[in-house]
Amino acid sequence: MAKEFFLKNHIPYVEVDVAEDDKALEEMVHKSHQMGVPVVDIDGEIFVGFDRGGIAKALGVS
């Protein structure tokens, strides 16, 4: 759902597969204090799971 939202709103994003990248997994856990995905980092504001409202507000889209 997050990827679909970004594509629909023409928001560039970088997808990282934490199942394949141990360093990225470590960084994700450090930032979010959780193992759940997705973790979305918008200028240091962390969203765990797909929080459509919070992500839209942080990006200034509707």
Gaussian input, Z-matrix of N, CA and C with variables (Angstrom, degrees):
# hf/3-21g

backbone

0 1
 N
 C     1     B1
 C     2     B2     1     A1
 N     3     B3     2     A2     1     D1
 C     4     B4     3     A3     2     D2
 C     5     B5     4     A4     3     D3
 N     6     B6     5     A5     4     D4
 C     7     B7     6     A6     5     D5
 C     8     B8     7     A7     6     D6
 N     9     B9     8     A8     7     D7
 C    10    B10     9     A9     8     D8
 C    11    B11    10    A10     9     D9
 N    12    B12    11    A11    10    D10
 C    13    B13    12    A12    11    D11
 C    14    B14    13    A13    12    D12
 N    15    B15    14    A14    13    D13
 C    16    B16    15    A15    14    D14
 C    17    B17    16    A16    15    D15
 N    18    B18    17    A17    16    D16
 C    19    B19    18    A18    17    D17
 C    20    B20    19    A19    18    D18
 N    21    B21    20    A20    19    D19
 C    22    B22    21    A21    20    D20
 C    23    B23    22    A22    21    D21
 N    24    B24    23    A23    22    D22
 C    25    B25    24    A24    23    D23
 C    26    B26    25    A25    24    D24
 N    27    B27    26    A26    25    D25
 C    28    B28    27    A27    26    D26
 C    29    B29    28    A28    27    D27
 N    30    B30    29    A29    28    D28
 C    31    B31    30    A30    29    D29
 C    32    B32    31    A31    30    D30
 N    33    B33    32    A32    31    D31
 C    34    B34    33    A33    32    D32
 C    35    B35    34    A34    33    D33
 N    36    B36    35    A35    34    D34
 C    37    B37    36    A36    35    D35
 C    38    B38    37    A37    36    D36
 N    39    B39    38    A38    37    D37
 C    40    B40    39    A39    38    D38
 C    41    B41    40    A40    39    D39
 N    42    B42    41    A41    40    D40
 C    43    B43    42    A42    41    D41
 C    44    B44    43    A43    42    D42
 N    45    B45    44    A44    43    D43
 C    46    B46    45    A45    44    D44
 C    47    B47    46    A46    45    D45
 N    48    B48    47    A47    46    D46
 C    49    B49    48    A48    47    D47
 C    50    B50    49    A49    48    D48
 N    51    B51    50    A50    49    D49
 C    52    B52    51    A51    50    D50
 C    53    B53    52    A52    51    D51
 N    54    B54    53    A53    52    D52
 C    55    B55    54    A54    53    D53
 C    56    B56    55    A55    54    D54
 N    57    B57    56    A56    55    D55
 C    58    B58    57    A57    56    D56
 C    59    B59    58    A58    57    D57
 N    60    B60    59    A59    58    D58
 C    61    B61    60    A60    59    D59
 C    62    B62    61    A61    60    D60
 N    63    B63    62    A62    61    D61
 C    64    B64    63    A63    62    D62
 C    65    B65    64    A64    63    D63
 N    66    B66    65    A65    64    D64
 C    67    B67    66    A66    65    D65
 C    68    B68    67    A67    66    D66
 N    69    B69    68    A68    67    D67
 C    70    B70    69    A69    68    D68
 C    71    B71    70    A70    69    D69
 N    72    B72    71    A71    70    D70
 C    73    B73    72    A72    71    D71
 C    74    B74    73    A73    72    D72
 N    75    B75    74    A74    73    D73
 C    76    B76    75    A75    74    D74
 C    77    B77    76    A76    75    D75
 N    78    B78    77    A77    76    D76
 C    79    B79    78    A78    77    D77
 C    80    B80    79    A79    78    D78
 N    81    B81    80    A80    79    D79
 C    82    B82    81    A81    80    D80
 C    83    B83    82    A82    81    D81
 N    84    B84    83    A83    82    D82
 C    85    B85    84    A84    83    D83
 C    86    B86    85    A85    84    D84
 N    87    B87    86    A86    85    D85
 C    88    B88    87    A87    86    D86
 C    89    B89    88    A88    87    D87
 N    90    B90    89    A89    88    D88
 C    91    B91    90    A90    89    D89
 C    92    B92    91    A91    90    D90
 N    93    B93    92    A92    91    D91
 C    94    B94    93    A93    92    D92
 C    95    B95    94    A94    93    D93
 N    96    B96    95    A95    94    D94
 C    97    B97    96    A96    95    D95
 C    98    B98    97    A97    96    D96
 N    99    B99    98    A98    97    D97
 C   100   B100    99    A99    98    D98
 C   101   B101   100   A100    99    D99
 N   102   B102   101   A101   100   D100
 C   103   B103   102   A102   101   D101
 C   104   B104   103   A103   102   D102
 N   105   B105   104   A104   103   D103
 C   106   B106   105   A105   104   D104
 C   107   B107   106   A106   105   D105
 N   108   B108   107   A107   106   D106
 C   109   B109   108   A108   107   D107
 C   110   B110   109   A109   108   D108
 N   111   B111   110   A110   109   D109
 C   112   B112   111   A111   110   D110
 C   113   B113   112   A112   111   D111
 N   114   B114   113   A113   112   D112
 C   115   B115   114   A114   113   D113
 C   116   B116   115   A115   114   D114
 N   117   B117   116   A116   115   D115
 C   118   B118   117   A117   116   D116
 C   119   B119   118   A118   117   D117
 N   120   B120   119   A119   118   D118
 C   121   B121   120   A120   119   D119
 C   122   B122   121   A121   120   D120
 N   123   B123   122   A122   121   D121
 C   124   B124   123   A123   122   D122
 C   125   B125   124   A124   123   D123
 N   126   B126   125   A125   124   D124
 C   127   B127   126   A126   125   D125
 C   128   B128   127   A127   126   D126
 N   129   B129   128   A128   127   D127
 C   130   B130   129   A129   128   D128
 C   131   B131   130   A130   129   D129
 N   132   B132   131   A131   130   D130
 C   133   B133   132   A132   131   D131
 C   134   B134   133   A133   132   D132
 N   135   B135   134   A134   133   D133
 C   136   B136   135   A135   134   D134
 C   137   B137   136   A136   135   D135
 N   138   B138   137   A137   136   D136
 C   139   B139   138   A138   137   D137
 C   140   B140   139   A139   138   D138
 N   141   B141   140   A140   139   D139
 C   142   B142   141   A141   140   D140
 C   143   B143   142   A142   141   D141
 N   144   B144   143   A143   142   D142
 C   145   B145   144   A144   143   D143
 C   146   B146   145   A145   144   D144
 N   147   B147   146   A146   145   D145
 C   148   B148   147   A147   146   D146
 C   149   B149   148   A148   147   D147
 N   150   B150   149   A149   148   D148
 C   151   B151   150   A150   149   D149
 C   152   B152   151   A151   150   D150
 N   153   B153   152   A152   151   D151
 C   154   B154   153   A153   152   D152
 C   155   B155   154   A154   153   D153
 N   156   B156   155   A155   154   D154
 C   157   B157   156   A156   155   D155
 C   158   B158   157   A157   156   D156
 N   159   B159   158   A158   157   D157
 C   160   B160   159   A159   158   D158
 C   161   B161   160   A160   159   D159
 N   162   B162   161   A161   160   D160
 C   163   B163   162   A162   161   D161
 C   164   B164   163   A163   162   D162
 N   165   B165   164   A164   163   D163
 C   166   B166   165   A165   164   D164
 C   167   B167   166   A166   165   D165
 N   168   B168   167   A167   166   D166
 C   169   B169   168   A168   167   D167
 C   170   B170   169   A169   168   D168
 N   171   B171   170   A170   169   D169
 C   172   B172   171   A171   170   D170
 C   173   B173   172   A172   171   D171
 N   174   B174   173   A173   172   D172
 C   175   B175   174   A174   173   D173
 C   176   B176   175   A175   174   D174
 N   177   B177   176   A176   175   D175
 C   178   B178   177   A177   176   D176
 C   179   B179   178   A178   177   D177
 N   180   B180   179   A179   178   D178
 C   181   B181   180   A180   179   D179
 C   182   B182   181   A181   180   D180
 N   183   B183   182   A182   181   D181
 C   184   B184   183   A183   182   D182
 C   185   B185   184   A184   183   D183

   B1=1.4397
   B2=1.5336
   B3=1.3293
   B4=1.4577
   B5=1.5292
   B6=1.3262
   B7=1.4655
   B8=1.5224
   B9=1.3310
   B10=1.4612
   B11=1.5303
   B12=1.3264
   B13=1.4597
   B14=1.5271
   B15=1.3270
   B16=1.4627
   B17=1.5269
   B18=1.3216
   B19=1.4629
   B20=1.5200
   B21=1.3271
   B22=1.4694
   B23=1.5245
   B24=1.3221
   B25=1.4592
   B26=1.5259
   B27=1.3401
   B28=1.4678
   B29=1.5285
   B30=1.3319
   B31=1.4578
   B32=1.5272
   B33=1.3265
   B34=1.4681
   B35=1.5269
   B36=1.3201
   B37=1.4622
   B38=1.5172
   B39=1.3210
   B40=1.4592
   B41=1.5155
   B42=1.3210
   B43=1.4606
   B44=1.5201
   B45=1.3274
   B46=1.4561
   B47=1.5192
   B48=1.3202
   B49=1.4614
   B50=1.5261
   B51=1.3337
   B52=1.4603
   B53=1.5290
   B54=1.3196
   B55=1.4624
   B56=1.5314
   B57=1.3281
   B58=1.4655
   B59=1.5297
   B60=1.3374
   B61=1.4631
   B62=1.5348
   B63=1.3315
   B64=1.4687
   B65=1.5252
   B66=1.3198
   B67=1.4584
   B68=1.5354
   B69=1.3191
   B70=1.4621
   B71=1.5225
   B72=1.3282
   B73=1.4602
   B74=1.5252
   B75=1.3141
   B76=1.4661
   B77=1.5298
   B78=1.3191
   B79=1.4679
   B80=1.5358
   B81=1.3321
   B82=1.4577
   B83=1.5256
   B84=1.3250
   B85=1.4636
   B86=1.5245
   B87=1.3212
   B88=1.4668
   B89=1.5302
   B90=1.3357
   B91=1.4654
   B92=1.5193
   B93=1.3290
   B94=1.4642
   B95=1.5215
   B96=1.3336
   B97=1.4629
   B98=1.5289
   B99=1.3251
   B100=1.4555
   B101=1.5243
   B102=1.3377
   B103=1.4632
   B104=1.5230
   B105=1.3454
   B106=1.4588
   B107=1.5147
   B108=1.3067
   B109=1.4651
   B110=1.5186
   B111=1.2900
   B112=1.4501
   B113=1.5220
   B114=1.3137
   B115=1.4588
   B116=1.5235
   B117=1.3142
   B118=1.4598
   B119=1.5261
   B120=1.3180
   B121=1.4617
   B122=1.5226
   B123=1.3298
   B124=1.4564
   B125=1.5224
   B126=1.3125
   B127=1.4699
   B128=1.5230
   B129=1.3274
   B130=1.4592
   B131=1.5146
   B132=1.3289
   B133=1.4687
   B134=1.5264
   B135=1.3322
   B136=1.4655
   B137=1.5272
   B138=1.3151
   B139=1.4586
   B140=1.5202
   B141=1.3228
   B142=1.4668
   B143=1.5165
   B144=1.3319
   B145=1.4517
   B146=1.5172
   B147=1.3121
   B148=1.4587
   B149=1.5196
   B150=1.3173
   B151=1.4612
   B152=1.5223
   B153=1.3294
   B154=1.4638
   B155=1.5307
   B156=1.3268
   B157=1.4521
   B158=1.5177
   B159=1.3079
   B160=1.4612
   B161=1.5092
   B162=1.3242
   B163=1.4628
   B164=1.5304
   B165=1.3300
   B166=1.4647
   B167=1.5233
   B168=1.3238
   B169=1.4716
   B170=1.5302
   B171=1.3309
   B172=1.4682
   B173=1.5280
   B174=1.3242
   B175=1.4627
   B176=1.5219
   B177=1.3314
   B178=1.4643
   B179=1.5137
   B180=1.3399
   B181=1.4696
   B182=1.5196
   B183=1.3347
   B184=1.4644
   B185=1.5035
   A1=111.00
   A2=116.64
   A3=119.78
   A4=110.32
   A5=117.21
   A6=120.31
   A7=110.45
   A8=116.88
   A9=121.49
   A10=110.38
   A11=116.32
   A12=121.47
   A13=110.52
   A14=117.32
   A15=120.79
   A16=111.18
   A17=116.94
   A18=120.68
   A19=111.01
   A20=117.15
   A21=122.28
   A22=111.00
   A23=117.04
   A24=121.90
   A25=113.01
   A26=116.47
   A27=122.51
   A28=111.87
   A29=115.11
   A30=122.05
   A31=108.06
   A32=118.26
   A33=119.00
   A34=109.69
   A35=115.56
   A36=120.35
   A37=109.28
   A38=114.75
   A39=121.40
   A40=106.33
   A41=116.28
   A42=121.67
   A43=108.73
   A44=116.27
   A45=121.66
   A46=107.78
   A47=116.86
   A48=122.08
   A49=108.92
   A50=116.10
   A51=120.33
   A52=112.27
   A53=117.59
   A54=120.53
   A55=110.45
   A56=116.26
   A57=121.68
   A58=113.29
   A59=117.42
   A60=121.32
   A61=109.19
   A62=115.92
   A63=121.10
   A64=112.66
   A65=117.39
   A66=120.69
   A67=110.47
   A68=116.32
   A69=120.65
   A70=110.55
   A71=117.44
   A72=121.35
   A73=110.19
   A74=116.29
   A75=121.28
   A76=110.57
   A77=116.81
   A78=121.16
   A79=110.66
   A80=116.90
   A81=121.34
   A82=110.85
   A83=116.86
   A84=121.28
   A85=110.12
   A86=117.03
   A87=121.29
   A88=110.85
   A89=116.66
   A90=121.08
   A91=112.46
   A92=117.32
   A93=120.66
   A94=113.93
   A95=116.90
   A96=122.68
   A97=111.33
   A98=116.56
   A99=121.95
   A100=109.81
   A101=114.50
   A102=120.62
   A103=111.85
   A104=117.87
   A105=121.20
   A106=112.26
   A107=115.27
   A108=121.39
   A109=108.16
   A110=120.31
   A111=124.76
   A112=112.10
   A113=114.78
   A114=122.07
   A115=104.97
   A116=115.81
   A117=121.73
   A118=107.59
   A119=115.70
   A120=122.41
   A121=107.63
   A122=115.83
   A123=121.01
   A124=107.07
   A125=115.39
   A126=121.67
   A127=111.93
   A128=116.30
   A129=121.50
   A130=114.99
   A131=117.70
   A132=121.10
   A133=107.16
   A134=116.51
   A135=121.84
   A136=110.44
   A137=115.17
   A138=122.89
   A139=107.78
   A140=116.37
   A141=121.21
   A142=106.54
   A143=115.44
   A144=119.87
   A145=108.67
   A146=115.70
   A147=119.31
   A148=109.09
   A149=115.96
   A150=124.22
   A151=107.29
   A152=115.77
   A153=121.17
   A154=111.89
   A155=117.42
   A156=121.28
   A157=112.41
   A158=116.83
   A159=121.12
   A160=112.48
   A161=116.42
   A162=121.14
   A163=109.96
   A164=117.32
   A165=121.03
   A166=110.45
   A167=116.77
   A168=120.97
   A169=110.31
   A170=116.91
   A171=120.85
   A172=111.52
   A173=116.57
   A174=120.59
   A175=112.93
   A176=116.53
   A177=119.92
   A178=113.40
   A179=116.70
   A180=121.06
   A181=109.03
   A182=116.29
   A183=119.00
   A184=111.84
   D1=-37.49
   D2=179.98
   D3=-63.23
   D4=-46.70
   D5=-179.42
   D6=-61.06
   D7=-42.47
   D8=179.14
   D9=-61.18
   D10=-42.81
   D11=179.03
   D12=-61.49
   D13=-46.58
   D14=-179.75
   D15=-62.88
   D16=-43.79
   D17=179.46
   D18=-63.50
   D19=-46.52
   D20=-179.10
   D21=-59.01
   D22=-36.25
   D23=-176.50
   D24=-98.38
   D25=9.79
   D26=177.72
   D27=55.66
   D28=43.23
   D29=178.83
   D30=-100.95
   D31=117.32
   D32=176.76
   D33=-68.07
   D34=144.89
   D35=179.63
   D36=-149.37
   D37=162.17
   D38=176.29
   D39=-117.16
   D40=123.09
   D41=177.91
   D42=-95.21
   D43=131.28
   D44=178.71
   D45=-124.12
   D46=127.25
   D47=179.25
   D48=-90.35
   D49=98.32
   D50=-176.62
   D51=-70.72
   D52=-12.95
   D53=175.12
   D54=-73.90
   D55=-22.36
   D56=-177.96
   D57=-107.48
   D58=-15.17
   D59=-172.78
   D60=-124.21
   D61=99.98
   D62=-176.47
   D63=-61.40
   D64=-38.48
   D65=179.55
   D66=-65.38
   D67=-40.75
   D68=178.23
   D69=-66.44
   D70=-37.73
   D71=177.07
   D72=-61.70
   D73=-44.89
   D74=178.93
   D75=-61.20
   D76=-43.37
   D77=179.32
   D78=-64.42
   D79=-41.67
   D80=179.77
   D81=-61.32
   D82=-46.23
   D83=-179.77
   D84=-65.30
   D85=-38.90
   D86=178.31
   D87=-61.90
   D88=-43.40
   D89=-178.07
   D90=-74.26
   D91=-41.68
   D92=-171.12
   D93=-101.62
   D94=-16.71
   D95=-175.83
   D96=60.43
   D97=25.92
   D98=-179.40
   D99=-145.58
   D100=166.94
   D101=177.37
   D102=-104.60
   D103=-3.07
   D104=-177.02
   D105=-72.43
   D106=151.32
   D107=175.67
   D108=-128.07
   D109=154.63
   D110=0.58
   D111=-79.05
   D112=156.99
   D113=168.79
   D114=-115.78
   D115=123.17
   D116=-178.96
   D117=-112.27
   D118=125.28
   D119=179.37
   D120=-111.84
   D121=112.56
   D122=178.73
   D123=-115.61
   D124=100.75
   D125=-179.41
   D126=51.43
   D127=42.26
   D128=177.11
   D129=88.52
   D130=-8.99
   D131=174.79
   D132=-87.62
   D133=122.07
   D134=-172.06
   D135=-101.68
   D136=131.42
   D137=174.67
   D138=-119.92
   D139=124.76
   D140=176.75
   D141=-103.42
   D142=124.26
   D143=-172.83
   D144=84.55
   D145=176.11
   D146=-178.53
   D147=-94.05
   D148=97.61
   D149=177.92
   D150=-98.57
   D151=84.28
   D152=-174.35
   D153=-52.64
   D154=-47.48
   D155=-177.50
   D156=-64.53
   D157=-46.89
   D158=-179.66
   D159=-65.37
   D160=-42.05
   D161=-179.98
   D162=-67.17
   D163=-43.85
   D164=178.74
   D165=-60.22
   D166=-43.83
   D167=179.60
   D168=-62.95
   D169=-45.56
   D170=-179.21
   D171=-62.95
   D172=-30.90
   D173=-179.02
   D174=-93.17
   D175=-9.97
   D176=-178.90
   D177=72.25
   D178=33.09
   D179=176.35
   D180=-120.82
   D181=165.39
   D182=179.60
   D183=-108.15

